[in-house]
Amino acid sequence: MLRFNKTAVLALLIATSSVFLLFQLYHYRQHVSQNGPHIFGRTVHLSGKDTQWQVVKKFMGLVHKYNMPVFLVDTASLGLLSQDSTLLRDSLVKEPHCTFLCTNRDVLTFALLNNLWKYDAGLVAAAEEKGFELLEVRGKDPRLVSMDDLSGNEIPLHFLFRLQGYVVHVVVLYERSGNYLWHGVLRLKPNMDRKFAPFRRLDYGRNAGAYDRPELVLTTLDGLDVRIPRNVSGFLTEYSQARFLECRYRDARSFFQLYPDDTSPEAMNFRMKAKALLHLAARILTELRVPFWLSSGTCLGWFRQCGIIPYSKDVDLGIWIKDYRHDITQAFQKAGLPLKHKFGKVEDSLELSFQGLDVKLDIFFFYEETDVVWNGGTQAKSGKKFKYVFPKFTLCWTELMDLKESLICQQIVSYFSLD
């Protein structure tokens, strides 16, 4: 009579059962991926996070298929990340689950680098195949708008992918001549569905925005490969100050119709030197990490005629007195701009003037009080002092002479009507 080794038989049974179980599990996962989760013929309703995760995974599938160079800019998701521990935390997650990409909001936001992507009309059909509804918002390309041509071509500004009550918002970033990235306002046309997305709760689109080009890193979030800014906290700080104000070319053209532009050789020479001085001053202050903005006549030139006033003979910048550094003067002199005048004191009416090549740079320091801000002014010949008082204002970005510049944004019209 044959004798069986009980241990061998038991091992064979365990191996056979394991193979059968793995086969069943594989078959079940294939079935779920095609038809959704079912138990005994009944559909299992996914939780909110699970549903959002499925939406995000489908969207990332589109991203990879169409080589869309997107990176995460969602403020809630980035707020959960720490640039020092992101990779460490990812390595500790053994089973993927939706933490960073599934926040308590029904919108997730990515940015698309337009210069690295060619628009593909097949994206719409592919999105619909995956069950998405797609809303594309277009607007005028400001890079092609000028006083000679106010029409401008329309370009994609925002894409919104909607599925099962969740929205993935894609903000398109364009390169501008000042070597920065820009996105436009999300402005719906009359025939668009105003209930397509919670537009008032979107992170981006209420205003145009301007950003320095971020360094990106590829990481793994919730089991998905996602690009994020390397300096997450720095990007979020930039987001809070990113509002961009376009020059009003139509108003500038109307101004020049009343007061023709000065195109004399002297005026053209001044503009060239003022542009060089402005670029140099911006570089120095940026290296010192001193925030500044266009002020006085230079700001008026941008506001009124989208350029430099040729008869002003100087360039004017503003700086908060709290950002004053004692090495500012040394930095400008080292760059070849000697100090011409110093008026006032740090605690009262400070003003610095540096001499460029036939163009003077005036830096006015602004002081904050409870309800107003002010800066001092001193007549060089008489020594007479003045105090210029303004309503409190915020700052935003613009472009002047191919340079991304900060300027007074809030109440800018009132700023000039005070004269």
Salt bridges, closest charged atoms under 4 A:
ASP74 OD1 - ARG105 NH2 2.94
ASP106 OD2 - ARG201 NH2 3.22
GLU133 OE1 - ARG162 NH2 3.03
GLU136 OE2 - ARG138 NE 2.80
ASP141 OD2 - ARG143 NH2 2.90
GLU154 OE2 - LYS189 NZ 3.22
GLU175 OE2 - ARG213 NH2 2.56
ASP203 OD2 - ARG105 NH2 3.00
ASP212 OD1 - LYS404 NZ 3.22
GLU215 OE2 - ARG230 NE 3.02
GLU238 OE2 - LYS404 NZ 3.96
GLU246 OE2 - ARG176 NH2 2.73
ASP251 OD2 - ARG248 NE 3.18
ASP261 OD1 - ARG271 NH2 2.65
GLU287 OE2 - ARG283 NH1 3.31
ASP327 OD2 - ARG325 NH2 2.55
ASP348 OD2 - LYS385 NZ 3.29
ASP358 OD2 - LYS273 NZ 2.70
ASP362 OD1 - LYS360 NZ 2.77
GLU368 OE2 - LYS322 NZ 3.76
GLU369 OE2 - LYS387 NZ 3.89
GLU399 OE1 - ARG176 NE 3.48
ASP402 OD2 - LYS275 NZ 3.25
